[in-house]
Amino acid sequence: MKKTVLPVMLAVALLGGCTPGGAGSDKASSDSGSGGAVEISFWRPQAKEDEDQFYAKRIEEFNKANEGKIKLKMEVITRGNSFAYEDKINAAVASHTLPDIIAIDGPNVANYAASGIVAPLDEYFAKEDMADFVPSIIQQGTYNGKFYAAGLSESSVVLFYNKKIMKQYGIEPPTQMENAWTWDQWYEVMKKTAQNGVFGTNMINDKGEWMTYAFEQFWLSGGTDIVDKEGKKAQGFVNSPQGVEAAQFLQKLAKDKLFNIDPKPTEFEEGKAATKLGGPWNIPGFKDYPDLEWGITYFPKKSGGVQTAPSGSWTIGLSADSKHPKEAAEALKWLTNKDSSAGLAKVISMPASRKSAYESMPEYNDLPLRVIKEQVTTVSRARPVTPGYPVLTQKFAEGLTDIMMGADVKKTLDNIASVYDEEYKRNFTK
């Protein structure tokens, strides 16, 4: 398949997400390493030191286990700006100098697949391997019926709560998923606790990718989505009656001043918000606030609606340019196997991408982390799988921010739908 850099690929740097990394040489690919071993190259964006060290260790172990056969080399792509990694990928596509294995942020998988940048992995993963991935990993990595990218780890968004504030108002957050707060119940909790300089919730992480990552779930819980299942059409989905209802609910929270549209990052930690929509990445920072007593409950759902939760993180795919796809696939499988999944999850304080990994993570069997495990293994949903995702998320984030600031709900959603559908037709239909 001929590879082309779709125009929308230039927009992928708009996306947020986890930031993985690595260390290694600048050499993109080589037919063989020392001792006749096939050399496989791997690109990742730079991450925090402990994550980089984890990957370096796993690669060292892989190379030892495959000595004389396969040698995996990892290159760090320093993220001096948010475009650096994507720029390097685009340049390599144009010059046919891609590495054998590429790190891909989850929402971009369909874009890479549609562009012919990555090759399907189906022939390399056994059925039991596929069954071991949590469902959202399969959803995120599958495009047009083929599996293109395996998840390195997972993510989730839960509702954190301040135990002291809950106790003050006699509120008992749910401890079982079937009792998860509905939107209306959560609204009443926020109304009750939004007093004396305290907001009912903290739910704006940023006004970019977070807006789609977190708030698409309100559409899903209502039984719709912001695009159709194929990711080709937003008209009748993002602006459907259920979509309008979801946006109106979020606008009501803003109108009633139950959250801060421009919050201080540590609002919840400082006791200035009774609840918080956030993720596992927030937990390590809680230790810096010894007065904070926190708990976790489930992502709120529409009354009578579907229980859902956000998901999605970085994945790795097999370059369609690879001269050694079989050996590259062996390395890719190693980097996403049970041991890698459990090890990375512990290092970066994120949920594992494999069900079996939780066998060595007993901390997820009890509250508060049990909530995260339950969401990830049962109800989490990936963001829309579409090559047009970069355009979709940009327009949705902008529109939803406008809605929260008072814009007309239906007109704004109609505009998102029309702009996205036009862009999709222009760039992704022949």
LINQUI-V383113 format. One record per residue. N is the residue number from 1. PHI is phi in degrees with one decimal (none if undefined). Layout:
BEGIN
n->N phi->PHI
n->N phi->PHI
END
This chain:
BEGIN
n->1 phi->none
n->2 phi->-70.9
n->3 phi->-94.4
n->4 phi->-131.7
n->5 phi->-86.5
n->6 phi->-64.6
n->7 phi->-54.0
n->8 phi->-71.1
n->9 phi->-58.2
n->10 phi->-67.9
n->11 phi->-93.8
n->12 phi->-64.1
n->13 phi->-70.6
n->14 phi->-71.8
n->15 phi->-78.9
n->16 phi->-97.6
n->17 phi->131.4
n->18 phi->-67.0
n->19 phi->-124.4
n->20 phi->-78.3
n->21 phi->-162.1
n->22 phi->-176.8
n->23 phi->-147.3
n->24 phi->170.5
n->25 phi->-93.3
n->26 phi->-90.5
n->27 phi->-78.2
n->28 phi->-76.8
n->29 phi->-158.9
n->30 phi->-151.6
n->31 phi->-69.6
n->32 phi->-152.8
n->33 phi->-104.6
n->34 phi->-66.0
n->35 phi->70.0
n->36 phi->83.4
n->37 phi->-69.4
n->38 phi->-72.9
n->39 phi->-92.7
n->40 phi->-116.3
n->41 phi->-101.2
n->42 phi->-142.4
n->43 phi->-107.4
n->44 phi->-143.6
n->45 phi->-70.7
n->46 phi->-66.1
n->47 phi->-128.3
n->48 phi->-69.7
n->49 phi->-57.7
n->50 phi->-67.0
n->51 phi->-70.4
n->52 phi->-59.0
n->53 phi->-66.5
n->54 phi->-60.3
n->55 phi->-65.3
n->56 phi->-59.2
n->57 phi->-67.9
n->58 phi->-64.2
n->59 phi->-68.9
n->60 phi->-60.9
n->61 phi->-67.1
n->62 phi->-63.0
n->63 phi->-63.9
n->64 phi->-67.1
n->65 phi->-69.9
n->66 phi->-117.4
n->67 phi->-55.5
n->68 phi->83.5
n->69 phi->-114.9
n->70 phi->-134.8
n->71 phi->-124.3
n->72 phi->-94.9
n->73 phi->-121.3
n->74 phi->-114.4
n->75 phi->-114.7
n->76 phi->-84.6
n->77 phi->-112.9
n->78 phi->-64.1
n->79 phi->-95.2
n->80 phi->-64.3
n->81 phi->-144.2
n->82 phi->-68.4
n->83 phi->-94.3
n->84 phi->-57.2
n->85 phi->-66.4
n->86 phi->-64.1
n->87 phi->-60.5
n->88 phi->-66.9
n->89 phi->-62.6
n->90 phi->-60.8
n->91 phi->-64.8
n->92 phi->-69.2
n->93 phi->-61.7
n->94 phi->-64.5
n->95 phi->-101.0
n->96 phi->56.2
n->97 phi->-123.2
n->98 phi->-65.2
n->99 phi->-73.7
n->100 phi->-75.4
n->101 phi->-127.4
n->102 phi->-127.6
n->103 phi->-78.7
n->104 phi->-133.6
n->105 phi->-67.3
n->106 phi->-43.4
n->107 phi->-65.4
n->108 phi->-92.5
n->109 phi->-57.0
n->110 phi->-61.2
n->111 phi->-64.0
n->112 phi->-65.0
n->113 phi->-66.4
n->114 phi->-64.0
n->115 phi->-79.8
n->116 phi->76.1
n->117 phi->-78.3
n->118 phi->-120.0
n->119 phi->-106.8
n->120 phi->-61.6
n->121 phi->-110.0
n->122 phi->-51.3
n->123 phi->-71.0
n->124 phi->-97.8
n->125 phi->-106.1
n->126 phi->-71.2
n->127 phi->-58.4
n->128 phi->-67.2
n->129 phi->-65.8
n->130 phi->-61.5
n->131 phi->-68.5
n->132 phi->-80.8
n->133 phi->-68.3
n->134 phi->-65.1
n->135 phi->-54.0
n->136 phi->-65.8
n->137 phi->-67.3
n->138 phi->-65.1
n->139 phi->-60.0
n->140 phi->-64.0
n->141 phi->-92.3
n->142 phi->-104.8
n->143 phi->-135.3
n->144 phi->51.5
n->145 phi->80.4
n->146 phi->-120.3
n->147 phi->-93.2
n->148 phi->-111.2
n->149 phi->-152.0
n->150 phi->-99.6
n->151 phi->-74.8
n->152 phi->-80.1
n->153 phi->-156.6
n->154 phi->-122.3
n->155 phi->-142.2
n->156 phi->-163.0
n->157 phi->-122.4
n->158 phi->-122.8
n->159 phi->-104.4
n->160 phi->-74.3
n->161 phi->-141.0
n->162 phi->-86.0
n->163 phi->-61.1
n->164 phi->-64.2
n->165 phi->-68.1
n->166 phi->-60.4
n->167 phi->-64.7
n->168 phi->-57.9
n->169 phi->-104.7
n->170 phi->66.3
n->171 phi->-102.2
n->172 phi->-112.8
n->173 phi->-63.7
n->174 phi->-62.8
n->175 phi->-115.8
n->176 phi->-129.1
n->177 phi->-60.1
n->178 phi->-65.6
n->179 phi->-105.6
n->180 phi->-52.7
n->181 phi->-58.9
n->182 phi->-80.9
n->183 phi->-54.9
n->184 phi->-66.3
n->185 phi->-66.9
n->186 phi->-63.7
n->187 phi->-58.2
n->188 phi->-65.1
n->189 phi->-61.7
n->190 phi->-65.2
n->191 phi->-61.5
n->192 phi->-70.7
n->193 phi->-95.6
n->194 phi->-79.6
n->195 phi->-145.1
n->196 phi->53.2
n->197 phi->79.0
n->198 phi->-109.0
n->199 phi->-84.9
n->200 phi->-66.6
n->201 phi->-154.6
n->202 phi->-121.6
n->203 phi->-137.7
n->204 phi->-105.1
n->205 phi->-79.1
n->206 phi->-159.5
n->207 phi->-104.9
n->208 phi->-107.7
n->209 phi->-59.1
n->210 phi->-54.0
n->211 phi->-61.0
n->212 phi->-80.5
n->213 phi->-54.5
n->214 phi->-84.0
n->215 phi->-96.2
n->216 phi->-56.1
n->217 phi->-59.6
n->218 phi->-69.8
n->219 phi->-71.8
n->220 phi->-62.3
n->221 phi->-64.0
n->222 phi->-81.5
n->223 phi->93.7
n->224 phi->-132.0
n->225 phi->-155.9
n->226 phi->-86.2
n->227 phi->-144.5
n->228 phi->-72.7
n->229 phi->-61.6
n->230 phi->-84.6
n->231 phi->72.7
n->232 phi->-97.1
n->233 phi->-141.1
n->234 phi->-100.6
n->235 phi->-59.4
n->236 phi->87.6
n->237 phi->-120.8
n->238 phi->-60.4
n->239 phi->-108.1
n->240 phi->-68.2
n->241 phi->-54.0
n->242 phi->-67.6
n->243 phi->-67.3
n->244 phi->-61.9
n->245 phi->-62.9
n->246 phi->-63.1
n->247 phi->-65.9
n->248 phi->-64.6
n->249 phi->-63.5
n->250 phi->-65.3
n->251 phi->-66.6
n->252 phi->-63.4
n->253 phi->-60.7
n->254 phi->-71.0
n->255 phi->-61.2
n->256 phi->-83.5
n->257 phi->55.5
n->258 phi->-86.2
n->259 phi->-142.9
n->260 phi->-94.2
n->261 phi->-66.6
n->262 phi->-127.7
n->263 phi->-76.7
n->264 phi->-71.4
n->265 phi->-54.6
n->266 phi->-105.4
n->267 phi->-56.6
n->268 phi->-66.2
n->269 phi->-59.0
n->270 phi->-89.4
n->271 phi->78.6
n->272 phi->-98.5
n->273 phi->-144.9
n->274 phi->-75.2
n->275 phi->-133.8
n->276 phi->-153.8
n->277 phi->-82.6
n->278 phi->-155.4
n->279 phi->-130.7
n->280 phi->-55.9
n->281 phi->-64.4
n->282 phi->-75.8
n->283 phi->-60.3
n->284 phi->-55.7
n->285 phi->-74.8
n->286 phi->-62.7
n->287 phi->-64.9
n->288 phi->-79.4
n->289 phi->-125.9
n->290 phi->-61.0
n->291 phi->-82.6
n->292 phi->-81.6
n->293 phi->-111.3
n->294 phi->-121.8
n->295 phi->-138.4
n->296 phi->-128.9
n->297 phi->-130.4
n->298 phi->-79.8
n->299 phi->-61.1
n->300 phi->-61.6
n->301 phi->-127.3
n->302 phi->-69.3
n->303 phi->-58.9
n->304 phi->78.2
n->305 phi->-96.5
n->306 phi->-88.8
n->307 phi->-79.2
n->308 phi->-135.9
n->309 phi->-160.6
n->310 phi->-66.7
n->311 phi->-156.0
n->312 phi->122.5
n->313 phi->-158.2
n->314 phi->-74.7
n->315 phi->-128.5
n->316 phi->-132.2
n->317 phi->-125.9
n->318 phi->-94.5
n->319 phi->-62.1
n->320 phi->-67.1
n->321 phi->-85.5
n->322 phi->-60.1
n->323 phi->-85.4
n->324 phi->-133.4
n->325 phi->-62.0
n->326 phi->-64.2
n->327 phi->-68.0
n->328 phi->-63.5
n->329 phi->-65.6
n->330 phi->-62.2
n->331 phi->-66.2
n->332 phi->-61.6
n->333 phi->-64.9
n->334 phi->-61.4
n->335 phi->-70.5
n->336 phi->-122.5
n->337 phi->-78.3
n->338 phi->-56.4
n->339 phi->-66.0
n->340 phi->-65.2
n->341 phi->-61.8
n->342 phi->-67.1
n->343 phi->-64.3
n->344 phi->-65.8
n->345 phi->-57.1
n->346 phi->-70.0
n->347 phi->-70.0
n->348 phi->-103.8
n->349 phi->57.0
n->350 phi->-126.3
n->351 phi->-67.9
n->352 phi->-76.6
n->353 phi->-88.9
n->354 phi->-115.1
n->355 phi->-61.1
n->356 phi->-66.0
n->357 phi->-63.6
n->358 phi->-70.0
n->359 phi->-61.8
n->360 phi->-102.0
n->361 phi->-129.6
n->362 phi->-61.6
n->363 phi->-62.5
n->364 phi->-88.0
n->365 phi->-85.8
n->366 phi->-124.9
n->367 phi->-64.1
n->368 phi->-88.2
n->369 phi->-71.7
n->370 phi->-56.4
n->371 phi->-60.1
n->372 phi->-63.8
n->373 phi->-60.8
n->374 phi->-62.1
n->375 phi->-64.7
n->376 phi->-64.3
n->377 phi->-88.8
n->378 phi->-129.1
n->379 phi->-123.6
n->380 phi->-65.2
n->381 phi->-127.1
n->382 phi->-74.8
n->383 phi->-67.9
n->384 phi->-52.4
n->385 phi->-92.0
n->386 phi->-152.7
n->387 phi->-64.6
n->388 phi->-88.5
n->389 phi->-56.2
n->390 phi->-55.9
n->391 phi->-70.9
n->392 phi->-58.7
n->393 phi->-67.8
n->394 phi->-64.1
n->395 phi->-68.6
n->396 phi->-65.9
n->397 phi->-62.5
n->398 phi->-63.7
n->399 phi->-66.3
n->400 phi->-67.4
n->401 phi->-61.3
n->402 phi->-60.4
n->403 phi->-62.1
n->404 phi->-64.5
n->405 phi->-95.9
n->406 phi->111.4
n->407 phi->-67.5
n->408 phi->-61.2
n->409 phi->-62.9
n->410 phi->-64.0
n->411 phi->-62.9
n->412 phi->-66.6
n->413 phi->-67.3
n->414 phi->-60.9
n->415 phi->-66.6
n->416 phi->-57.6
n->417 phi->-61.7
n->418 phi->-67.9
n->419 phi->-65.2
n->420 phi->-63.0
n->421 phi->-61.4
n->422 phi->-65.6
n->423 phi->-65.8
n->424 phi->-64.4
n->425 phi->-61.1
n->426 phi->-67.5
n->427 phi->-103.2
n->428 phi->-126.4
n->429 phi->-117.8
n->430 phi->-105.6
END
